[in-house]
Amino acid sequence: MLWCKQKRGLNICNAALVCFLILIPWSLRAQDKKDDWKALYGLHSGEKIELIETGMKKHVGTFSTITEEAIQLREGSNEIGIRKESVARVALREKSHRGRNALILGVVGAGAGAGIGAATSRCSNSNTSFSLCGIGPGVAVGIGAVVWLAGGAAIGAAIPSHPTIYRAEPAKSNTTH
């Protein structure tokens, strides 16, 4: 990139690229509208769901029926009906992707760690604050890959993985600023 000049230490273009790549998932999530009650009509009786009420009470059970006014689910041996106004969020419980997320981010982390390990193992005459020059490039690449693999896998496993079917719109505030 000709418009990016390498200055001492941090390359501004690389830092901007990393920030951009980190923010992509959040921007995609922000575009995803989940506030349509009619989306719940796609659920099938017997599907395992998680429902959070506006008072933060959590229900985990199997979906029964849906109407314009309420949703009904079986929680244990009890049949529960919850009014639409009391529902904050409904998510499917059957499709957990934590393992897949951990694997993908672990592989990405290992690649990034190997690259960082290779970059920090190069020997030069500059006096940088951090260098793995003395241990050899193979060991530095391996250490970087393992450390970043673990970090990426941990982040991937921590990402919520139950797809949200419905999320109520936040209550509008009457105060103006």
Secondary structure, 3 states (H helix, E strand, C coil): CCCCCCCCCCCHHHHHHHHHHHHHHHHHHHHCCCCCHHHHHHCCCCCEEEEEECCCCEEEEEEEEECCCEEEEEECCEEEEEEHHHEEEEEECCCCCHHHHHHHHHHHHHHHHHHHHHHHHCCCCCCCCCCCHHHCHHHHHHHHHHHHHHHHHHHHHHCCCCCEEEECCCCCCCCCC
